[in-house]
Amino acid sequence: MSTHVFTSLRIYRLVRLLLLKRISFLKKLDAVVGPLCARLLATRSVGKQVDLASVRRVLFIRPGGIGDAVLLVPAINAFCAQYPLATVEILAEKRNAGVFELCPQVARVFCYDCWREWPRLFSRNYDLIIDTEQWYYLSAVIARLVRAPIRCGFATNSRQQLFTHTVAYSHRSYEVDSFISLLNNVSGEELIPPAAPYLHWHANVASSCAVLMRPIAGQAYAVLFAGASIPERRWSCVSFKKLAQLFNRQGVCVVVVGGREDAAIGAHIVADIDLLHGINLAGKTTLAETAAILAGAKLLVSGDSGVLHLAAGVGCPTVSLFGPGIEEKWAPRGDEHHVVNLGLPCSPCTRFGTTPKCYKHGQCIQDISVEMVWDQVKPLLVEDV
């Protein structure tokens, strides 16, 4: 590995460590203050079903990363299809707010980590609030404080005291179904999530993508995403590079996507590959551009990530690598989505977004061979011919 890549990896790990420490502090604060808020702000549970046809303004709360936000979109689309007179607004975070730009049904997005938006949020009245956070208290506290007669959320801990309607949460249910269950619980109806593609972007995105993809214009390509929210989910750069070479031997170009922190790794993956057969776009695309690039790809190879769910949302076939994460909950559904999972006794180990320190150095991901992944890729390449 080159000195440049090694240095970039060290910087990436340092940034990730600082972010993880900040997130860890916030989680600990939430664990201490959250239960106290739940007791002080406890509300009387209603539980009875509501006629959502009379609802005119709805707030969906979705903190967290890109993946959770993408998986909420089918529930929003199903709700809007059933109740077209309702206006949908979102309370998200800066890091995942861009997802809702790909959902035309959303009228407005607030970010709860942008304090300047709080006065406008708390001055509004809603008929219904759906809090889709699975565990932490802050979103439930906000749901309780914003004016709305009906508030629904997951009954995972004492946060359930802040809602009028609650739903049990299962780690074995696909997350799209979990989000849909929140709406079904309130209305008593069975909303049906739409099939992919369910993400959409403005027409000008196509022209900007054409410029980015010019080096391989007109050629078949696969997308690789080598990033991960935590090191335990990261497949090795060397393995991704070998996989890229296998694609090239089959006449398939490679496009690497990701954030700025993935740029050096992306450069290493396509290094020594002819420019006509591999391009690194990590750190060079917007979320909408990444979605459009995925929509035109033969397939995506990725770990358990937001990009994986983005691909599924635009109808792109996927091969995903699972280890710490729960496959039943997070892996895309359908014959066009293949999963590589060693199924070690210690995995999955992630619960409510928290992965414990791995004493096996991420063996569940690192021991996945290139051959295992390629065996899952080949059928998708044949099917796409």
C-alpha positions in Angstrom: 0.0 0.0 0.0 1.3 3.4 -0.9 2.5 6.0 1.7 -0.3 8.3 0.6 -3.0 5.7 1.1 -1.5 4.7 4.4 -1.5 8.3 5.7 -5.0 8.8 4.5 -6.2 5.7 6.3 -4.6 7.0 9.5 -6.3 10.3 9.2 -9.6 8.6 8.4 -9.2 6.4 11.5 -8.4 9.5 13.7 -11.4 11.4 12.4 -13.6 8.3 13.0 -12.3 7.9 16.5 -13.1 11.6 17.4 -16.6 11.2 15.9 -17.2 7.9 17.7 -16.1 9.5 21.0 -18.5 12.4 20.4 -21.3 10.0 19.5 -20.5 7.9 22.5 -20.7 10.9 24.8 -24.1 11.8 23.3 -25.4 8.3 23.8 -24.3 8.2 27.4 -25.9 11.6 28.0 -29.1 10.3 26.3 -29.1 7.2 28.6 -28.9 9.4 31.7 -31.2 12.3 30.8 -33.6 10.4 28.6 -35.3 8.2 31.2 -35.7 11.3 33.5 -37.4 13.2 30.6 -39.6 10.2 29.9 -40.9 10.3 33.6 -41.4 14.0 33.7 -43.1 14.2 30.3 -45.0 10.9 30.4 -48.3 11.1 28.5 -51.5 9.0 28.7 -51.5 6.2 26.1 -54.5 6.4 23.7 -53.9 3.3 21.7 -57.2 3.5 19.8 -57.0 3.6 16.0 -57.2 6.9 14.2 -58.9 7.8 10.9 -55.8 9.1 9.0 -58.0 10.5 6.2 -58.6 13.6 8.4 -54.8 14.1 8.9 -53.5 17.2 7.1 -50.0 17.7 8.5 -47.6 14.9 9.5 -44.1 15.0 10.9 -41.8 12.0 10.5 -38.7 12.0 12.8 -35.7 10.2 11.4 -32.3 10.8 13.0 -29.3 8.7 12.2 -27.5 7.9 9.0 -28.4 7.6 5.3 -29.5 4.0 5.4 -32.3 4.5 7.9 -33.5 7.6 6.0 -33.6 5.6 2.7 -35.5 2.8 4.3 -38.1 5.2 5.6 -39.0 6.5 2.2 -41.2 3.5 1.2 -43.3 4.2 4.3 -43.7 7.9 3.4 -44.6 7.0 -0.2 -47.2 4.4 1.0 -48.7 6.9 3.4 -48.9 9.7 0.7 -50.5 7.3 -1.8 -53.2 6.3 0.8 -53.7 9.9 2.1 -52.9 12.3 -0.7 -54.3 15.3 1.1 -51.7 15.1 3.9 -48.6 17.3 3.9 -45.4 15.4 5.1 -42.5 17.1 6.8 -39.4 15.6 8.2 -37.2 16.1 11.2 -33.8 14.6 10.3 -30.1 15.3 10.9 -27.7 17.2 8.6 -26.0 13.9 7.7 -29.1 12.2 6.3 -31.4 15.2 5.3 -30.2 14.9 1.7 -32.1 11.6 1.3 -35.4 13.3 1.5 -34.6 15.5 -1.5 -35.0 12.2 -3.4 -38.6 11.9 -2.1 -40.9 14.4 -3.8 -43.7 13.7 -1.3 -41.7 15.5 1.4 -42.7 19.2 1.6 -40.1 20.3 4.1 -37.1 19.1 6.1 -35.9 20.3 9.5 -32.6 19.3 11.1 -32.6 18.9 14.8 -28.8 19.4 15.0 -29.4 22.8 13.5 -30.6 24.8 16.5 -31.7 27.8 14.5 -34.5 25.7 13.0 -36.0 24.8 16.4 -38.2 27.9 16.9 -39.9 27.3 13.5 -40.3 23.6 14.3 -41.8 24.2 17.8 -44.1 26.9 16.4 -45.9 24.4 14.1 -48.9 22.3 14.8 -49.2 18.7 13.5 -52.0 16.2 13.4 -49.7 13.2 13.7 -46.0 12.6 14.6 -44.3 9.4 13.7 -40.9 8.9 15.5 -38.9 6.3 13.7 -35.9 6.3 16.0 -35.4 2.8 17.4 -33.9 3.4 20.9 -32.6 6.8 21.9 -34.7 9.3 23.8 -34.0 12.7 22.2 -36.3 12.3 19.2 -39.1 11.0 21.5 -38.7 14.0 23.8 -39.0 16.3 20.8 -42.0 14.4 19.6 -43.6 15.0 23.0 -42.8 18.7 23.0 -43.9 19.5 19.5 -47.7 20.1 19.4 -49.6 17.0 18.0 -52.5 15.0 19.4 -51.2 11.7 18.1 -47.6 10.6 18.5 -46.4 7.1 17.6 -43.0 5.4 18.2 -41.3 2.1 19.1 -41.8 0.7 22.6 -38.2 -0.3 23.1 -37.7 1.2 26.5 -39.3 3.9 28.8 -39.4 6.3 25.8 -42.7 4.7 25.1 -44.2 6.9 27.9 -43.8 9.8 25.5 -46.2 8.4 22.8 -49.9 8.0 22.5 -49.4 4.9 20.3 -46.6 2.4 20.5 -45.3 -0.5 18.4 -43.1 -3.4 19.4 -39.7 -3.5 17.7 -38.1 -6.7 16.4 -34.5 -7.1 15.3 -35.6 -9.8 12.9 -38.0 -7.7 10.9 -36.9 -5.9 7.7 -36.6 -2.2 8.7 -39.0 -1.1 5.9 -41.6 -3.3 7.5 -40.8 -1.9 11.0 -41.4 1.6 9.7 -44.7 0.6 8.0 -45.9 -1.0 11.2 -45.9 2.4 12.9 -48.4 3.7 10.5 -50.5 0.5 10.4 -50.7 0.6 14.2 -52.2 4.1 14.2 -54.6 3.6 11.4 -55.5 -0.1 11.6 -54.9 -0.4 7.9 -52.3 -2.4 6.0 -50.2 0.0 3.9 -48.2 -1.6 1.2 -44.7 -0.2 0.5 -43.9 0.5 -3.1 -41.5 -1.6 -5.1 -38.2 -0.1 -6.2 -37.3 2.3 -7.7 -38.8 4.6 -5.1 -36.1 7.4 -5.0 -36.2 10.2 -7.6 -34.0 13.1 -8.5 -34.2 16.3 -10.6 -33.5 16.2 -14.3 -30.3 18.3 -13.9 -28.6 15.5 -12.0 -28.5 13.4 -15.2 -26.4 16.1 -17.0 -23.9 16.4 -14.2 -23.6 12.6 -14.0 -22.9 12.5 -17.7 -19.8 14.7 -17.2 -18.6 12.6 -14.2 -19.1 9.3 -16.2 -17.6 10.6 -19.5 -14.4 8.4 -19.2 -16.6 5.3 -19.5 -19.5 6.7 -21.4 -21.6 4.0 -23.1 -19.8 1.1 -21.3 -21.3 -1.4 -18.8 -20.1 -0.7 -15.3 -20.3 -2.0 -11.7 -20.2 0.3 -8.6 -18.0 -0.5 -5.6 -18.4 1.2 -2.2 -15.4 0.4 0.1 -16.5 2.7 2.9 -18.1 1.8 6.2 -19.5 3.7 9.2 -17.3 1.6 11.5 -14.0 -0.3 10.9 -15.6 -3.6 11.7 -17.7 -3.4 8.6 -14.9 -2.5 6.2 -13.7 -5.1 3.8 -10.1 -4.7 2.9 -8.9 -2.3 0.2 -6.8 -5.1 -1.3 -9.9 -7.3 -1.7 -11.8 -4.6 -3.4 -8.9 -4.0 -5.8 -8.8 -7.7 -6.7 -12.6 -7.6 -7.3 -12.2 -4.6 -9.6 -9.7 -6.5 -11.7 -12.1 -9.5 -12.0 -14.8 -7.1 -13.3 -12.4 -5.7 -15.9 -11.6 -9.2 -17.1 -15.3 -9.6 -17.8 -15.4 -6.4 -19.8 -17.1 -4.5 -17.0 -15.8 -1.1 -15.9 -15.6 -0.2 -12.3 -16.9 3.0 -10.6 -15.9 3.7 -7.0 -18.2 5.9 -5.0 -18.1 7.2 -1.4 -17.3 10.3 0.6 -14.2 12.4 0.8 -12.8 10.1 3.5 -13.0 7.2 0.9 -11.1 9.1 -1.9 -7.7 7.7 -1.2 -8.9 4.1 -0.9 -10.9 4.6 -4.1 -7.8 5.8 -5.9 -5.9 2.7 -4.7 -8.7 0.4 -6.0 -8.6 1.8 -9.5 -4.8 2.3 -9.6 -3.1 0.4 -12.4 -6.5 0.0 -14.1 -6.8 1.7 -17.5 -8.7 4.9 -17.2 -11.3 3.5 -19.6 -12.0 0.6 -17.2 -12.1 2.2 -13.8 -12.8 5.7 -12.3 -12.8 6.9 -8.7 -15.7 9.2 -7.9 -15.3 9.0 -4.1 -15.8 12.5 -2.7 -16.8 13.9 -6.1 -20.6 13.2 -6.1 -23.6 14.5 -4.4 -26.1 12.0 -2.8 -28.4 12.5 -5.8 -25.6 12.0 -8.3 -24.6 8.8 -6.5 -28.2 7.5 -6.7 -28.3 8.3 -10.4 -24.9 6.5 -11.0 -26.2 3.5 -9.1 -29.4 3.5 -11.2 -27.4 2.9 -14.4 -25.1 0.2 -13.0 -25.1 -3.5 -13.5 -24.8 -3.9 -9.7 -23.2 -2.6 -6.5 -20.8 -4.4 -4.2 -20.8 -2.9 -0.7 -20.8 -3.7 2.9 -23.8 -3.0 5.2 -24.1 0.7 4.4 -26.3 3.6 3.5 -25.0 3.3 -0.1 -26.3 -0.3 -0.1 -29.8 0.9 0.7 -29.5 3.8 -1.8 -28.8 1.2 -4.5 -31.8 -0.9 -3.5 -33.9 2.2 -3.6 -33.1 3.0 -7.2 -33.5 -0.6 -8.3 -29.8 -1.5 -8.6 -28.9 -5.2 -8.0 -26.5 -5.6 -5.0 -24.0 -8.0 -3.5 -23.6 -7.0 0.2 -21.1 -8.2 2.8 -22.7 -8.8 6.3 -21.0 -9.6 9.6 -21.7 -7.3 12.5 -25.1 -6.2 11.2 -28.3 -8.2 11.2 -28.9 -9.5 7.7 -32.6 -10.2 8.3 -33.2 -6.5 9.3 -30.9 -4.6 7.0 -30.1 -6.7 3.8 -32.2 -5.6 0.7 -35.0 -7.9 -0.3 -35.5 -9.6 -3.7 -33.8 -12.1 -6.0 -31.6 -9.3 -7.4 -30.0 -8.8 -4.0 -27.3 -11.3 -2.9 -25.7 -11.5 0.5 -22.3 -12.8 1.6 -22.3 -13.7 5.3 -20.0 -16.2 7.0 -22.4 -16.6 9.8 -19.8 -16.8 12.6 -21.1 -17.7 16.1 -20.3 -14.2 17.3 -22.2 -12.4 14.6 -24.3 -10.4 14.3 -23.3 -8.4 17.3 -24.8 -4.9 16.5 -27.9 -3.8 18.4 -29.6 -0.5 18.1 -26.7 1.0 16.1 -24.0 0.0 18.6 -21.3 -2.5 17.7 -19.2 -3.8 20.6 -15.4 -3.9 20.3 -14.4 -6.9 18.2 -11.8 -9.1 19.9 -11.5 -11.0 16.6 -10.4 -7.9 14.6 -13.5 -8.0 12.3 -13.0 -11.6 11.3 -16.6 -11.9 10.1 -15.8 -9.4 7.3 -12.1 -9.8 6.8 -12.4 -13.6 6.2 -14.8 -13.1 3.3 -12.7 -14.0 0.2 -12.8 -12.4 -3.1 -13.9 -15.7 -4.6 -17.0 -15.8 -2.3 -18.1 -12.4 -3.4 -17.4 -13.1 -7.1 -19.6 -16.2 -6.9 -22.5 -14.0 -5.9 -21.6 -11.4 -8.6 -21.5 -13.8 -11.5 -25.3 -14.7 -11.6 -26.2 -11.0 -11.5 -23.9 -10.3 -14.5 -25.5 -13.2 -16.4 -29.0 -12.1 -15.5 -28.3 -8.6 -16.7 -27.2 -9.7 -20.2 
